[in-house]
Protein backbone atom coordinates (compact mmCIF):
# COMPACT_ATOMS: atom_id res chain seq x y z
CA UNK A 1 0.00 0.00 0.00
CA UNK A 2 2.86 2.40 0.87
CA UNK A 3 4.33 2.12 -2.64
CA UNK A 4 1.01 2.92 -4.29
CA UNK A 5 0.47 5.89 -1.95
CA UNK A 6 3.97 7.19 -2.72
CA UNK A 7 3.49 6.80 -6.48
CA UNK A 8 0.11 8.56 -6.48
CA UNK A 9 1.46 11.38 -4.33
CA UNK A 10 4.59 11.92 -6.44
CA UNK A 11 2.70 11.80 -9.75
CA UNK A 12 -0.14 13.93 -8.37
CA UNK A 13 -2.73 11.36 -9.48
CA UNK A 14 -6.42 11.89 -8.86
CA UNK A 15 -7.54 8.81 -6.92
CA UNK A 16 -10.54 7.22 -5.29
CA UNK A 17 -9.72 5.69 -1.92
CA UNK A 18 -11.94 3.08 -0.28
CA UNK A 19 -11.61 2.96 3.50
CA UNK A 20 -12.98 0.46 6.00
CA UNK A 21 -14.38 2.58 8.84
CA UNK A 22 -16.24 -0.22 10.64
CA UNK A 23 -17.12 -3.86 10.23
CA UNK A 24 -19.10 -4.12 6.97
CA UNK A 25 -18.83 -0.35 6.39
CA UNK A 26 -16.68 1.35 3.76
CA UNK A 27 -16.43 5.02 2.79
CA UNK A 28 -14.76 6.56 -0.23
CA UNK A 29 -12.76 9.74 -0.68
CA UNK A 30 -11.85 11.36 -3.99
CA UNK A 31 -8.91 13.67 -4.52
CA UNK A 32 -5.14 13.97 -4.45
CA UNK A 33 -2.76 12.49 -1.90
CA UNK A 34 -0.61 15.48 -0.92
CA UNK A 35 1.38 14.02 1.98
CA UNK A 36 1.88 10.76 3.85
CA UNK A 37 3.99 9.02 6.44
CA UNK A 38 3.96 5.50 7.89
CA UNK A 39 0.51 5.65 9.50
CA UNK A 40 -1.42 8.56 7.94
CA UNK A 41 -2.12 10.29 4.65
CA UNK A 42 -3.40 13.75 3.82
CA UNK A 43 -5.75 13.95 0.87
CA UNK A 44 -7.00 17.13 -0.76
CA UNK A 45 -10.62 16.51 -1.65
CA UNK A 46 -12.13 17.60 -4.92
CA UNK A 47 -15.74 18.36 -5.64
CA UNK A 48 -17.13 19.37 -9.03
CA UNK A 49 -13.62 19.85 -10.41
CA UNK A 50 -12.55 22.16 -7.57
CA UNK A 51 -10.02 21.34 -4.86
CA UNK A 52 -11.61 21.69 -1.44
CA UNK A 53 -10.34 20.91 2.07
CA UNK A 54 -7.88 18.38 3.39
CA UNK A 55 -8.61 15.06 5.08
CA UNK A 56 -6.25 13.05 7.23
CA UNK A 57 -6.97 9.39 7.76
CA UNK A 58 -5.13 6.28 8.94
CA UNK A 59 -3.43 4.20 6.25
CA UNK A 60 -4.53 1.03 8.09
CA UNK A 61 -8.14 1.85 7.09
CA UNK A 62 -7.35 2.03 3.36
CA UNK A 63 -8.55 -1.02 1.49
CA UNK A 64 -8.15 0.14 -2.11
CA UNK A 65 -6.68 3.02 -4.09
CA UNK A 66 -8.18 3.40 -7.54
CA UNK A 67 -6.56 5.29 -10.40
CA UNK A 68 -8.31 4.18 -13.60
CA UNK A 69 -9.55 5.72 -16.85
CA UNK A 70 -12.30 7.66 -15.03
CA UNK A 71 -9.80 9.20 -12.63
CA UNK A 72 -7.42 10.01 -15.49
CA UNK A 73 -10.27 11.77 -17.30
CA UNK A 74 -10.97 13.79 -14.14
CA UNK A 75 -7.26 14.71 -14.01
CA UNK A 76 -7.36 15.98 -17.62
CA UNK A 77 -10.38 18.16 -16.88
CA UNK A 78 -8.73 19.53 -13.73
CA UNK A 79 -5.63 20.36 -15.79
CA UNK A 80 -7.66 22.00 -18.58
CA UNK A 81 -9.54 24.09 -16.00
CA UNK A 82 -6.21 25.17 -14.39
CA UNK A 83 -7.31 23.65 -11.08
CA UNK A 84 -4.30 21.38 -10.59
CA UNK A 85 -2.23 24.43 -9.66
CA UNK A 86 -4.49 24.69 -6.58
CA UNK A 87 -3.50 21.21 -5.39
CA UNK A 88 -1.10 22.03 -2.60
CA UNK A 89 -0.72 21.58 1.12
CA UNK A 90 -0.06 24.98 2.68
CA UNK A 91 -0.02 23.71 6.27
CA UNK A 92 2.83 21.40 7.31
CA UNK A 93 1.41 18.64 9.50
CA UNK A 94 3.49 16.17 11.51
CA UNK A 95 1.90 12.83 10.59
CA UNK A 96 3.77 10.75 13.18
CA UNK A 97 0.66 10.05 15.30
CA UNK A 98 -2.69 11.60 16.31
CA UNK A 99 -1.07 13.69 19.03
CA UNK A 100 1.47 15.23 16.64
CA UNK A 101 -1.23 15.83 14.02
CA UNK A 102 -3.41 17.79 16.45
CA UNK A 103 -0.38 19.66 17.84
CA UNK A 104 0.53 20.78 14.31
CA UNK A 105 -3.00 21.87 13.49
CA UNK A 106 -3.31 23.72 16.79
CA UNK A 107 -0.02 25.53 16.19
CA UNK A 108 -1.38 26.68 12.82
CA UNK A 109 -4.61 27.75 14.60
CA UNK A 110 -6.68 25.47 12.39
CA UNK A 111 -10.23 24.59 13.35
CA UNK A 112 -11.12 21.04 12.44
CA UNK A 113 -13.82 18.48 11.87
CA UNK A 114 -13.14 15.23 13.71
CA UNK A 115 -15.26 12.23 12.75
CA UNK A 116 -15.91 8.67 13.67
CA UNK A 117 -17.63 7.32 10.56
CA UNK A 118 -18.58 4.04 12.23
CA UNK A 119 -22.40 3.99 11.98
CA UNK A 120 -22.67 2.63 15.55
CA UNK A 121 -20.80 5.63 16.98
CA UNK A 122 -21.31 8.18 14.20
CA UNK A 123 -19.73 11.24 15.76
CA UNK A 124 -19.06 14.58 14.08
CA UNK A 125 -17.31 17.36 15.96
CA UNK A 126 -16.39 20.69 14.42
CA UNK A 127 -14.50 23.32 16.31
CA UNK A 128 -11.41 24.59 18.03
CA UNK A 129 -8.65 22.28 19.30
CA UNK A 130 -8.46 23.06 23.03
CA UNK A 131 -6.31 20.32 24.59
CA UNK A 132 -4.22 17.42 23.32
CA UNK A 133 -3.25 14.38 25.40
CA UNK A 134 -1.55 11.07 24.64
CA UNK A 135 -4.89 9.31 24.03
CA UNK A 136 -7.42 12.02 23.16
CA UNK A 137 -8.13 15.51 21.93
CA UNK A 138 -10.61 18.04 23.32
CA UNK A 139 -12.56 19.96 20.69
CA UNK A 140 -14.65 23.02 21.53
CA UNK A 141 -17.55 22.06 19.27
CA UNK A 142 -19.89 24.59 17.69
CA UNK A 143 -23.39 23.86 16.43
CA UNK A 144 -25.09 24.72 13.11
CA UNK A 145 -25.86 28.23 14.38
CA UNK A 146 -22.25 28.93 15.35
CA UNK A 147 -22.84 28.58 19.10
CA UNK A 148 -19.95 27.06 21.00
CA UNK A 149 -20.75 24.30 23.48
CA UNK A 150 -20.31 25.22 27.14
CA UNK A 151 -17.29 22.93 27.44
CA UNK A 152 -15.01 21.01 25.05
CA UNK A 153 -15.77 17.44 23.98
CA UNK A 154 -13.22 14.69 24.60
CA UNK A 155 -12.57 12.46 21.58
CA UNK A 156 -10.43 9.32 21.93
CA UNK A 157 -7.99 8.76 19.09
CA UNK A 158 -9.09 5.14 18.73
CA UNK A 159 -12.50 6.40 17.53
CA UNK A 160 -11.24 8.85 14.90
CA UNK A 161 -11.51 7.85 11.24
CA UNK A 162 -11.11 11.27 9.60
CA UNK A 163 -9.83 14.76 10.41
CA UNK A 164 -10.70 17.65 8.08
CA UNK A 165 -9.02 21.07 7.98
CA UNK A 166 -8.59 24.06 5.63
CA UNK A 167 -12.09 23.39 4.36
CA UNK A 168 -14.31 26.25 3.15
CA UNK A 169 -17.18 25.20 5.45
CA UNK A 170 -14.95 25.16 8.55
CA UNK A 171 -13.06 28.32 7.68
CA UNK A 172 -16.10 30.46 6.90
CA UNK A 173 -18.25 29.18 9.77
CA UNK A 174 -15.37 29.74 12.20
CA UNK A 175 -15.49 33.48 11.54
CA UNK A 176 -19.01 33.63 13.02
CA UNK A 177 -18.68 31.67 16.26
CA UNK A 178 -20.50 32.87 19.36
CA UNK A 179 -20.35 31.94 23.02
CA UNK A 180 -23.53 30.76 24.69
CA UNK A 181 -25.22 33.17 27.07
CA UNK A 182 -25.23 31.84 30.59
C-alpha positions, 0 to 999 in steps of 0.5 A: 500500500505504501508504494502505491500511496507514494506513487500517487502522491509523487505523480499527483494522481487523482484517486478514489480511496476506499476505507474500511471505517467499521465492520461491513462499512466502507467510505470513499474519498476522492482527490489527491494524496498530498502528503503521507507518512507511515501511519497517515495520509493527507488527501486534498478533496475535490468536488465538481472539479474544484479542490476543497479541504484536506482530510487526514486518515489512517493508512490502516483503514485504506482497502483500495486506491483506484486510479483508472480511466475515469480518474485520469479523465478527471485529471485531464479536466482539472488540468484543462480548468487550471485547477491542478495548480491549486492542489497544494498543502499549505499547512505542514502537519506532523503525521507521526501520530494523532497527538502530533497531528493535532499539535501541528493543526493547533499551532497553525490555529486550524479549526477542524472536523473530527469524525468517527464514521462508524455507523454505531458511533457516528460522531461529528465534531467541528471546532477549536482544538483546546487540549491534546493528550496522549490518548485524546483531543478536546474539541470546543464544538460549535453547532449549526448556528455557530454557538460554542458548546459550554465545554469542550468534547473529549474524543479518543484517538481510537475512535477517529476515522477522519480529520478535516481542515482548511475546508471552506465550510470550517473556515467560513463558519469559524469566523461567526462563532459565538459563546452561549449566554449563561 
